[in-house]
C-alpha cells in the first residue's frame, strides 16, 4: 500500500498546521480555554474559509467532498496543537449523521451553514448509566401526526453548551432507534454546561416534550454505527498528533535539563525509555492508518476497536512516561505536557475505553478462521 501523501494532502496539512501554530501555543491555548466559550470563533471562521469544516461533506451539500485521509490529517494537526475547536463534536459526528441519514432538503438546509461556520451542531446520544457500545436509549419520541416531541435526559453531550441545533437519538414510537433534529433554543430544552477534565466543554441536556424533526426516514442504528467508526478514526488521528508532540517535548527536555552536570539525554536508561515511547507512537500510527484506510471501503467497527485498543495503550504509555521524565513540572498547568496527557486520557474514555474495545474484540474470536494443521 502506498502511504505517500499527494501534493494536495501535503498542502492541506501544512496550511492547517500553519493556521493552528499562529494561534496556539501553551499560553494562548490556556487563555482561550479559560474563556466562557472555551475555543476561538476567529479560528473557527478561518477553518471555514479554508474549507476544513466542509471537508467531509459532499460537494452538492456545500462541502469539499474529500476522503477520510484528508480529514484524518486535519485531526492530527488538531492533536499536535491541542486545538480546542469542536471539529469532531460539532462537525464530523453530527454533520456525518445528517449527511448519511438526512433527506436532501435537510442536508442542503443545514450542511452548507455548518461548512460556512455559521451553524454549530452537537450530537446528544449518551445517557446516564449507559456505556459504549450499547446504543439503547431511554429518551423517547412521541408522534403527533408528522410532528414529534422528545422526552429524556442526555449526558454527556460534547460541546452541547454552544450548539445551535442538536442531533438527538431517541426510541421511535414503534421501536428502534431514530435520529431527530432539535433546535437548542426550542421550548422544552434545558442545557446545563460544564467543563471537562481536558479543558473542553460539555453539557447535560434535558428534553421535556421538546419539538423535534425526524432525521431521514426512521431506524438509524446502522447509520449511527457507521458514523461512529469515522469518529473513532478521528479520535485516533488526534491522539497521534498529541502523542507526537508529547514525545517531542520529552526528548527536548532530556536534551536540555541537566543533572549532576550533564544533560538527562546522557543517561542510557532515559534514552531507552524515550526510544520505547517512539515505538509505541509508531505502533499507534500504523493502526490509525489501518483504520483510516478501512474507511475508504466500508466502516468496520471491529477494525475501529483494534485501532482504538492499540492507540489507547500507546497513549497511556507515552503520557505516563512524559510525566515521569519531566518530573514535577510535568503535572503543572503552566507546562504543556500535562494538557497533552489530559487530552489523551479524555480521548481514551471517549466512545469506549480500552476495556470496552477489548471486549468487542474478544467476542469476535470465534469468527476467525482456524488454521489448517
C-alpha positions in Angstrom: 0.0 0.0 0.0 1.2 3.5 -0.9 1.4 5.7 2.3 2.9 8.7 0.5 0.7 11.8 0.6 -0.3 13.6 -2.6 0.8 17.2 -3.1 -2.7 18.4 -2.3 -2.7 16.4 1.0 0.7 17.8 2.0 -0.5 21.3 1.2 -3.7 20.8 3.3 -1.7 19.5 6.3 0.8 22.4 6.0 -2.0 25.0 5.8 -3.9 23.7 8.8 -0.6 23.4 10.8 0.4 27.0 10.0 -3.0 28.3 11.0 -3.0 26.5 14.3 0.6 27.4 15.0 -0.2 31.0 14.5 -3.0 31.0 17.1 -2.0 28.4 19.6 1.0 28.0 21.9 0.7 26.8 25.5 0.0 30.2 26.9 -2.5 31.3 24.2 -4.4 28.0 24.3 -4.7 28.2 28.1 -6.1 31.7 27.8 -8.7 30.6 25.2 -9.8 27.6 27.1 -10.4 29.8 30.2 -13.0 31.9 28.3 -16.7 31.1 28.6 -16.8 29.5 25.2 -13.6 27.6 25.6 -12.5 28.0 21.9 -12.0 30.7 19.3 -14.6 31.8 16.9 -11.9 33.6 15.0 -10.1 30.3 14.4 -13.4 28.6 13.6 -14.1 31.2 10.9 -10.6 30.8 9.4 -11.1 27.0 9.3 -14.4 27.6 7.5 -12.7 29.8 4.9 -10.1 27.1 4.3 -12.9 24.6 3.7 -11.9 22.4 6.6 -15.4 22.5 8.2 -16.9 21.1 5.0 -14.1 18.8 4.1 -16.1 15.6 4.7 -19.4 16.8 3.2 -20.4 16.1 -0.4 -20.0 19.0 -2.8 -23.7 19.0 -3.5 -24.2 19.7 0.2 -21.8 22.6 0.3 -18.7 20.6 1.2 -15.4 19.7 -0.4 -16.1 16.0 -1.0 -12.7 15.0 0.4 -11.9 11.5 1.6 -11.1 10.2 5.1 -7.3 10.7 4.6 -7.7 14.4 4.3 -10.0 14.5 7.4 -7.5 12.5 9.5 -4.6 14.7 8.5 -6.6 17.7 9.9 -7.3 15.8 13.2 -3.6 15.0 13.6 -2.8 18.7 13.4 -5.6 19.4 15.9 -4.0 16.9 18.3 -0.5 18.4 17.8 -1.6 21.8 18.9 -4.4 20.7 21.2 -6.8 23.0 19.2 -10.0 23.3 21.3 -12.3 24.0 18.4 -15.1 21.3 18.3 -14.3 19.8 14.9 -15.3 16.3 15.9 -18.2 17.2 18.2 -19.8 20.0 16.1 -19.0 18.8 12.5 -17.7 15.3 11.9 -20.2 13.4 14.0 -23.5 15.3 13.8 -22.7 16.5 10.3 -21.9 13.0 9.3 -25.2 11.7 10.7 -27.1 14.4 8.7 -25.1 13.5 5.6 -25.8 9.8 5.9 -29.4 9.8 7.2 -30.9 13.2 6.3 -33.2 13.9 3.4 -31.9 16.1 0.5 -33.8 19.0 2.0 -32.3 18.5 5.4 -28.8 18.2 4.1 -29.0 21.2 1.9 -30.7 23.3 4.6 -28.1 22.6 7.3 -24.8 21.4 6.0 -23.8 24.5 4.0 -24.3 26.6 7.1 -22.1 24.1 9.1 -19.4 24.2 6.4 -19.5 28.0 6.5 -19.1 28.1 10.2 -22.4 29.9 10.9 -24.2 26.9 12.5 -22.9 24.7 15.3 -24.2 21.2 15.8 -23.9 18.7 18.6 -24.8 15.0 18.9 -26.9 14.1 22.0 -26.7 10.3 22.4 -25.0 9.3 25.6 -27.3 8.9 28.7 -26.5 8.4 32.4 -25.8 4.8 33.1 -25.1 3.7 29.5 -21.7 2.7 28.1 -20.4 2.3 24.6 -21.2 0.2 22.5 -24.7 -0.1 23.9 -26.9 2.2 21.8 -30.1 1.6 23.8 -31.6 4.9 24.9 -34.4 5.9 27.3 -35.1 9.2 25.6 -38.4 8.6 23.7 -40.0 10.2 20.7 -43.8 10.7 20.6 -45.6 11.2 17.3 -48.4 13.6 16.7 -49.2 13.2 13.0 -46.0 14.1 11.2 -44.6 16.0 14.2 -42.6 14.6 17.0 -41.7 15.6 20.6 -38.8 14.2 22.6 -38.6 13.5 26.3 -35.4 12.3 28.1 -32.0 13.2 29.5 -28.7 13.3 27.6 -25.3 13.5 29.3 -22.6 13.9 28.3 -23.3 16.0 25.2 -19.8 17.1 24.0 -19.9 20.8 23.2 -23.7 20.8 23.7 -23.3 24.1 25.5 -22.7 26.1 22.4 -24.7 24.2 19.7 -27.4 25.9 17.7 -29.0 22.6 16.7 -28.8 19.1 18.2 -28.9 15.7 16.6 -30.7 13.6 19.2 -31.1 9.8 19.4 -34.4 8.5 20.7 -36.6 5.5 20.7 -39.1 5.6 17.9 -42.8 5.2 18.7 -42.8 1.8 17.1 -39.5 0.7 18.5 -36.0 1.0 17.1 -33.5 3.9 17.2 -34.3 7.2 15.4 -32.4 10.4 15.0 -34.0 13.8 15.4 -33.2 17.4 14.8 -33.9 19.7 17.8 -33.2 23.4 18.0 -31.1 24.1 21.0 -33.2 27.1 21.9 -36.5 25.3 21.5 -39.1 25.2 24.2 -38.6 22.1 26.4 -34.8 22.0 26.0 -32.7 22.7 29.1 -28.9 22.8 29.0 -26.5 22.6 31.9 -23.0 23.4 30.7 -19.8 22.2 32.4 -16.0 21.9 31.8 -14.3 18.6 31.1 -11.0 17.3 32.5 -9.2 18.3 29.3 -10.4 21.9 29.5 -13.1 21.5 26.8 -16.9 21.9 27.2 -19.9 19.6 27.5 -23.5 19.8 28.7 -26.3 17.9 30.2 -29.4 18.4 28.0 -32.9 17.6 29.2 -35.8 17.3 26.8 -39.4 17.8 28.1 -41.7 17.3 25.2 -39.3 19.3 23.0 -40.4 19.7 19.4 -38.3 17.6 17.0 -37.9 16.8 13.4 -37.2 13.2 12.3 -33.9 12.9 10.5 -34.4 10.8 7.4 -37.0 8.1 7.4 -36.6 6.1 10.6 -34.4 3.4 12.0 -30.9 4.7 12.2 -28.8 2.2 14.1 -26.7 1.1 11.2 -26.1 4.8 10.2 -25.1 5.6 13.7 -22.6 2.8 14.0 -21.0 3.7 10.6 -20.6 7.4 11.6 -19.2 6.5 15.0 -16.5 4.4 13.2 -15.4 7.6 11.5 -15.4 9.3 14.8 -13.2 6.6 16.2 -10.8 7.3 13.4 -10.8 11.0 14.2 -10.0 10.3 17.8 -7.1 8.0 16.8 -5.7 10.6 14.4 -6.0 13.4 17.1 -4.2 11.1 19.5 -1.3 10.6 17.1 -0.8 14.3 16.9 -0.9 14.7 20.7 1.5 11.8 21.2 3.9 13.1 18.7 4.1 16.4 20.5 4.3 14.8 23.9 7.3 12.8 22.7 8.9 15.9 21.2 8.5 17.8 24.4 10.0 15.0 26.3 13.1 14.5 24.1 13.7 18.2 24.0 13.6 18.3 27.8 16.0 15.4 28.1 18.4 17.3 25.8 18.3 20.5 27.9 17.7 19.5 31.5 20.9 18.8 33.5 21.5 16.6 36.4 25.0 16.0 38.0 26.4 18.4 35.5 25.2 16.6 32.3 22.0 16.6 30.3 19.5 13.9 31.0 20.0 12.6 27.5 23.3 11.2 28.6 21.6 8.7 30.9 21.2 5.5 28.9 18.1 4.3 30.8 16.2 7.5 30.0 17.1 7.4 26.3 15.9 3.8 26.1 12.6 4.8 27.7 12.3 7.6 25.1 13.0 5.1 22.4 10.2 2.8 23.7 7.9 5.8 23.6 8.7 6.2 19.9 8.0 2.5 19.3 4.6 3.0 21.0 3.9 6.0 18.8 4.7 4.1 15.6 2.5 1.2 16.6 -0.4 3.6 17.2 0.3 5.4 13.9 0.2 2.2 11.9 -3.2 1.3 13.5 -4.6 4.7 12.9 -3.6 4.5 9.2 -5.2 1.0 9.1 -8.5 2.3 10.3 -8.4 5.4 8.0 -7.7 3.1 5.0 -10.6 0.9 6.0 -13.0 3.8 5.9 -12.4 4.2 2.2 -14.1 0.8 1.6 -16.5 0.3 4.4 -16.6 1.4 8.1 -15.8 -1.7 10.2 -16.4 -1.5 14.0 -14.0 -4.4 14.6 -11.2 -2.6 12.9 -12.1 0.5 14.8 -11.8 -1.4 18.1 -8.4 -2.8 17.1 -7.1 0.6 16.3 -8.6 2.2 19.5 -7.1 -0.5 21.7 -3.6 0.0 20.4 -3.8 3.8 20.2 -5.2 3.9 23.8 -2.4 1.7 25.1 0.2 3.7 23.3 -1.3 7.0 24.6 -1.2 5.8 28.2 2.4 4.6 27.9 3.6 7.8 26.2 1.6 10.0 28.6 2.9 8.3 31.7 6.5 8.3 30.6 6.3 12.0 29.5 5.1 12.9 33.0 7.7 10.7 34.7 10.6 12.0 32.7 9.6 15.7 33.2 9.2 15.2 36.9 7.2 17.7 39.0 6.9 20.3 36.2 5.1 17.7 34.1 1.9 18.0 36.2 1.7 21.7 36.4 -1.0 23.6 34.4 1.6 26.1 33.1 3.6 23.3 31.3 2.1 21.8 28.2 2.8 18.2 28.8 0.0 18.0 31.5 -2.5 19.3 29.0 -1.5 16.7 26.4 -1.8 13.9 28.9 -5.2 15.2 30.0 -6.5 15.2 26.4 -5.1 11.7 25.7 -6.8 10.5 28.9 -10.1 12.0 27.8 -9.9 10.5 24.3 -9.2 7.1 25.8 -12.5 7.4 27.7 -14.5 8.6 24.6 -16.6 6.1 22.6 -15.3 3.2 24.7 -12.3 2.7 26.9 -9.6 0.1 26.1 -11.5 -2.4 28.2 -14.7 -2.0 26.2 -12.8 -2.3 22.9 -11.0 -5.4 24.2 -14.4 -6.9 25.0 -15.6 -6.2 21.4 -12.5 -7.9 20.0 -12.7 -10.9 22.4 -16.3 -11.5 21.3 -15.0 -11.9 17.7 -12.6 -14.7 18.5 -15.0 -17.4 17.3 -15.4 -15.7 13.9 -11.7 -16.1 13.0 -10.8 -18.9 10.6 -8.9 -21.7 12.2 -5.6 -22.6 10.6 -5.3 -26.0 9.0 -3.0 -28.4 10.7 
